Amino acid sequence: MNSVALKTRETAVSRLVGELKTIGGLKGRDLANILGVSPPTVTRWSKGEADPTIDKQTAMAQLRWVAERLADFYEPDEIRLWLQSPHPQLSALRPYDLIVEGRTADVLEVIERLDSGVYL
């Protein structure tokens, strides 16, 4: 039974990695840098051969949430750049750093301003 549950979770993780690559334009090395792991670790996650810690899974889920929201405005390569560039409305911090720190709400607030046309 544990192997079935593990298999399902690995499938979910590999799908999450794939979505971050597709929707967010992120590459394996980007995810590795963002999450503080090696590129081969991300490859193992994407193949279902390893399992990230819950904090890394949470960060990936938050990244996907933000990437999906940004997809309303940008193409995947633009999303990748947006996530990795210091942002003036985030005290010149990179959005992905805030997401990893658990401050996704701060990033989403900036995206909401984009949506409402209030971009300062």
N, C-alpha and C positions, 0 to 999 in steps of 0.2 A: 504494500500500500504506500509506503514512503517513496518508493521509486516512481510510482505513478504521480504522486503529488509533486515530487521534485521535477519530473519530466514536464508537467504542465507549467510549473513556474519557470523552468528554463525556456520553454517555448514562449511564454509571455515576455521574458527578458530579451530573448533574441528578436522577437517582434518589435519590442520597444527600441532596441538598438537600430533596427532597420528603419523604423519610422523617423528616428532622429536623423538618420542619414538622408532619407527621402524628403521629408517635410522641412527639416532644418538645414539641409545641405551640409551637415556635419560629417566629417571624415572620422575614421577610427582614431587617428592620432589626435584630432580635436577632442573627442570624448575622453581619450586617455589624459590629455593635458587638463581638461576641465575637472575631471574626477580624481586626478592624482594617482593614476595607475599607468601601467605600461601598455603600449599598443597591442602586444600579444594577449594581454588580459582581455581587452575589448574584443579581440578576435575570438577568444574562447567563449566569451559571453554570447557573441552573435551566433556561434555554432552550437550553443547549449552545452558546452563542455565544462563550464565553470559557472559559478553563481556569485553575483556581487553581494556585498553586504546590504542590509536594509537601508542604510543611509545613502548608499550609492544608487540603489533602486529608486528611492524617493527623489533624489536629485535628478535622475534621468526622467522620471515621470513629470517632475516640475518643468524640466527643460522642454519636454514634448508639449506640455500644456502651453507654454509660452510660444514655442515654435508654431503650434497650430493657430494661436491667436495672431501671430505676426504674418502667417500665410494669407490673411485677409488683405494685407498691404504689400507684401514683398514676395519675390521669387526665392527659392531655397538658397541660392548663393548670396543673396542680399540678407537673408535671415542669419546665415552663418556670420557674415561680417557684422551685422547689428549686434549679435550676441557677444562677439569677441572684442568690440571696440569700446573704449571709454565713452560714456554717455554724459553730456552736459547736465541732463536732468537727474542724474544719479551721482552727483558730486564727482564726476569724471571717473567713476568706477565702471568696470565691465559688467554688463548684465549677467553673464554666466557666473561671475564670482558671487554676486548677490544671491542668485538662485541656489548655488551650492551652500551658501551660508544660511539658507532658509528664509531669505527675504524676497521671495517670489512676488509678494504683494506689492513691493516697491516697484518692481519691474512692470508688473501688470498695470499699475497706476499710470506709468508713462505711456503704455500702449493704449489705455483708455483715452488719454489725451489725443493720441493720434486718431482714434476712432471718432472722437467728438470734434475734431478739427482744431483743437486748442493745443497747438504745439508752440511752446514758448522758446 
